[in-house]
Amino acid sequence: MPRSRAERRTHVPVAAAGTDRLETMNQLPDLAELIDASHVVTLPMNVQFRAVRHREALLLEGPAGWGEFSPFLEYGPAEAAAWLRAAIEASWEGYPDPVRTSVPVNATLPAVDPGRVAGILSSYDAAHTIKVKVAEQGQDLAQDVARVAEVRRLFPEAAIRIDANAGWNHDEAMAGLEALAEYRLQYAEQPVDGIDGLARVRQEVARRGLGVLIAADESVRKESDPLAVARAQAADLIVIKAQPLGGVRRALEIVRDAGLPAVVSSALDTSIGLRQGAALAAALPALPYACGLATGSLFSSDITTDRFLAVGGELQLRAITPDPSLLRSHAVSAERRSWWHRRLAECHRELLRKMG
C-alpha cells in the first residue's frame, strides 16, 4: 500500500544555505512526497526580464501551505538546492511570526527605452521607490542615463535605485556612477562582480565624494559565505532573497550576523514566491528600505486570481492559494515536467549530501 505524505518522511535534518553541514531545523520530506506535492507551471511576462519571457516554477503544496522552487534554469544543483530548502520551509514548516503586517515595495523597471518607461511604471499604483535596471548586455551608458533621466523626470520625488547585476567592470562602474549620481540615487546594487571588486568601487565612490551607497546582491546570495561581503566592508547594505538564501529563517540569520541594513527582493517569483519574500520582510526587526517584491506586475498572468500585488505601494500579508484551473492552464508540457522532477531529485540529493 502506498504511504501517505505524512508517513513518507526522511528523518534527517535540513540544510542551512552556505554551510558544509546542515543545521538541525526540521525533517526533510523524501523525494516521492515532494514529487506528489508538486505542480510545475510556466507564466507569461509582460516584458522581457533577465532575458526571460516565460517564467517556469515548481510549486509545492505541503502541510503548512504552499512553497515555490524556481531557481533560474542555468543554475546547477549546488546553487539551486538552497531554493528547494526555502520551498520546503514555506510548505512544510511555515514562517516565523511577523513584526509588521505590510511591507513597502519598489517598482521595478527593466532595461527598456525611455519611451516605454511611463507605460511600464503605470502598472504600479504608488511608485514611491523605483529600481532601474542598467548595464544590460548590448546596451551602453547613454541608454542607462536616458532611462534613469526619464524616471526622474516622471517621478521627481521618488527614491531611485539602480541595479547593474554585476554587469560593469570597475571603470565602467565608476563612469556609470559618475553619470547617474546627479539623479539622486538611493543606492547602486551590485555594480561589479565579486566582493573584492565591490569593495574597490565603494572605496572609489567615497574618494570621489559621489554620495552613492553600494548594495550587495550576488555577492551575498552567490557566495559560499554570505557574510564575507560584510567582513570585507564591501557594501553599505545587503539585498536578500528568501529562495536563494535557503529560506526565511536562514536569511534572518544572515542579516543579523552581517550587521548591515537589508533590502528584501524577489527572484522573479510567482505570487507564492513573493509571499515567501514578504514573510522575510515582515519578520525583519528593521526595514529601512522599500522591498523589491512588486514584480508580480511584470507577469501577464499568475497561478491565482487574487494575485499578490501591492496596494498603495505596500504588500499586505495574507495567505496565497493557487487556483486549480490556473494551475492546469499554466501547466508545463510533460517533457518540461519531467525535467523539473529530475532537477528536484538532483537538489534533493544535494541537500542529503550536505547532511552528516
N, C-alpha and C positions, 0 to 999 in steps of 0.2 A: 504494500500500500504506500502511495507517495506521502512523504512527510509534509506537514503544514509549514507555512512560513515561520511560525514561532518555533517549530521544532528544528528546522534546518538552520543551525547557527554554529559557526566555528568559534569555539571557546578560546579565543586568543585576543590579546589587546590590539587596539587600533593605533595607526601611525600618527605622530605629530610631524607636520611638514618640516623639512630641513634638518632632520636628525637621522643618524645612522641606525639607531634603535628606536623602537616605538614605545611611547609612554602609555601606561595603562589608563585607558579612558572608558572603554566600553567593549562589548563583544562585536566582532566583525561578522556580518551575515555571510553565509557561504555563497559561492558563485551562482548556484542554481536558484537560490532565493532572490538574488539580485536580478537575474535574468527574468524570473517570473514577475518581478515588480517593475519591469522597465517598459517604457514607451519611447520610441525614437521618432522625432519629428524634424521637419525642415520648414523654416519660416521665411517668407519673402521679406525683403527690405525695401524701404522707400528710396534709399540712396546707397551707393557702394561705400562700404566702410571697411578699412583694412583689407581691401581687395575682395570683400565678401558681398555677394548679392543675395544669397540664401544661407541662413544660419541653421546648422544641424545641432541637435541637442538630444541627450538621453535623459529622460525624466524617471525618477524613482518614486514609487508610491509605497511608503513604509508605515509602521505603526504610529509614528509621531507626525506624519504628514507627507509632504512632497519635497523632494530634493532634485537638484539639477547637476548633471555631469556633462559638461560641454567644453572640454579643452579644445583649442583650435586644432584643425586637422593635422597640422605638421608636427604637433608635439608628440614625443615618444613616451613610453610608459614611465620612465623615471620622473619626468616632469608632470605628466598627466595624472599620476597616482594621487597626488595631493587633491586634485579636483574631485576624484572619486571619494576620498576621505570626507571632503566637505559635503558631498551629496548624501553620504551615509549619515553624517552628523545631523543634517536637516531632517531626513526622513525616518531615522531610527532613534535619535537622541532628542531632537528638538533644540530649541535655542535657550541661551541664558536669559534671565529676567532683564527687561529693558529698563533704562533710566529716563527715557523720553518716549512719547507716543507718536511723534512725527519727526522727519528729518528734512532739512532744506536740501535742495538739489540744484545742480547747474544744468544749463542747456549745453548740448554738445554739437559742435559744427564741424562736419567733415571738411576735407581739403577741397572745397568747391570754388568755382569762380565767384567774384563779388556779386554778380547779378543774381545768384541763387541764394545769397545769404538771407535776405528778408523772408523768402518763402519757406526756407527750412526752419528758421527760428520762429516763424509764426505758429508752428505746431507746439511750442512751449507757452503755457499760459502766463508764466511770470518769469521772464528771463533776467533775473537779478544777478546771476553769475553765468558766464559763458566760457566754455572751454573750446578753444580753436585749435584744430589740427594743423600743424606746419611740418615742413621738411618731408613732404610727400615725395616718393620716388617719381622722377620725371618732371617735377616742378622746380622752380627756382625761388630765391628770396624775394624777388619783386612780386611774385604771386602771393607769397605769405604776407608781405606788407600790405598789399592791396586788400586781402581778405580781412586782416585784423583792422585796418583803417575803416573798412565798411562796417564792421561790427561796432567800432567805437562811434562812428557817425550815427548809426541807427540807435545805439544804446549808450548815450553819453555818461550815464551814471552807473552802468553795470560794472561788476568786477570781471575783468577779462584775464583768463589764464591760457597759456599755450602749452601744447603737448607735441614734442618732436619725436616721441617713440624712439629715441636714440638714433635719429636719422642724420644728425650732423656730426662732422669731425670737429676738433677743437676750434680751428679757425672759422669754420662755417658757423659754429655756435656763437662765437663772440661777435661775428658780423651780424648774425641774426638778432642777438640780444641788444646790440647797439642800435640797430634799426627799429626794433619793436619796443624798446624801453619807453619811448615817448608816448606810447599809448596806455601808459599807467598799468602795466601788467601786475596782476596779483602774485603770480609766480610762473616759472617756466618748468615744465615737467620733463624730466629725463632728456635734456638737450643732447647728450652724448652717451655713448655706450660705456659701461664699466664703472666701477667705484673710483678707480684712480682718475679716470677721465672726468668724472663728475666733480671730484674734489678740486681738480685743476681749474675747471670752469668756475666753480664757486669762488675760488681764491682770486681769479682774474676779474670776475664781476665785482668783488669787493674792492680790488685795487683801482678799478676804473670808476668806482662810485656809481654804478648803474642803478642800484637800488632794486634789483630783481631777485626775489627769493628763488632758490633752487629746490625742486621737489624730486625725490627718487621714487621711481615706479619699478621698472625692470630690474634695477639694482637692489631691490628688496625681494621681489617675488621670484626672480630667476636665479638668485644666488643660493648656494648650498647653505650659507649662513646669512639669514635675512637681517641680522643685527650688525653685519660688517660695515654697512654704509653709515650707521650712527657712530661707530667707533672711529671711523676714518674722518668724521666731521665733513662728509661729502655732501650733505644736504641740510636744508633748513626745515624740511618737513618730509614726511613719507606718504606715499599713496599705497593703500592696502586694498586687497580684493579678497573676498571670502573664499572663493573657489581655489585660486592658485596657491593660497597660503594654507590650505588644508582644513578650512572651516572657521567658524566664528570664534570659538574658544582659542584656537591657536593664534589667530590674528590678534585677539585681545592681548595675549601674552607678548606678542612681538611689539605691539605699541607700548605696553607697559615697560618692557625691558629697553626699548630704544630711547625712551625719554624725549621723543620728538612729537610735535603736533602731527595729526594724521588726517588724511582725506580718504574717505571710503569711496571706491569706484567700482564699476561693473566691468564685466568681461564680455560685453555684447550678449547679455543673457535674455532668456525669456522672462515672463513675469515671475516664474518660480525662482529663477536665479536672482532676480532683482530683490525678491523678498528675503533671500539669504543675505544679500548685501545690506538691506535695510535692518535686518536683525543685528548685524555687526555695528552699524552706525548707531542704532538705538541703545546698544549696550556699552558704548564707549563712555568713560567718565567725563570727557570733554569733547566737544565737537565744534572747533573754531571755524571750520570751513564748510561751505556747501559741498554736498556729495555728488559724485558722478554716477548717479543711479536713475537718471531720467532717460536712459537710452531706449526705453520701450517705445518711444515715439518714432524711432528710426525704423521700426517694423511696420509693414502694412497689414499684418495680421499677427495673432498670438494664439496661445493654447487655452485662453479663457475669454469669455465675453466681457468680464469685469476686469479689464486689463489694469496692471499695476502702474498707473500713470500719476504724475504729480497734479495736485490741485493747489493753486495759489503758490506755486513754487516749492511745494513740500509733498513728501510722500507720507501718507497716514498708515501706520502699522495696522495690518489686517491679514487675515488668512487668505491664501490664494489656492483655489482648487480648479484644476483644468476641467474644461467642458468635454465630455466624452465624444461628442460629434466633431469637435475641433481636433482632438487627438487623432481621430480617424481620418479627417480630411487632410491633415498635415503630416500623416504618417509617411515615412520614407519607403522606398522600394524594399523588396525582400533582400536584394543584394546589399543595400546600404544598412539594413537592419542587422544582417549577418556581420558586416564589417564592424559595426558598433559593438555587437556582442563579443566579437574577438578582441576588440580594444578593451572592453570591460574586463574580460578574462586576463588580459596582459597586465592591466593596472591592479587587479585583484591579487595576482601573483606577486606583483611588486610590493604591495602592502604586506603580504605574508612574508616576503623575503626579508623585509626590514624588522620583522618581529623576532625576538630572541630572548 
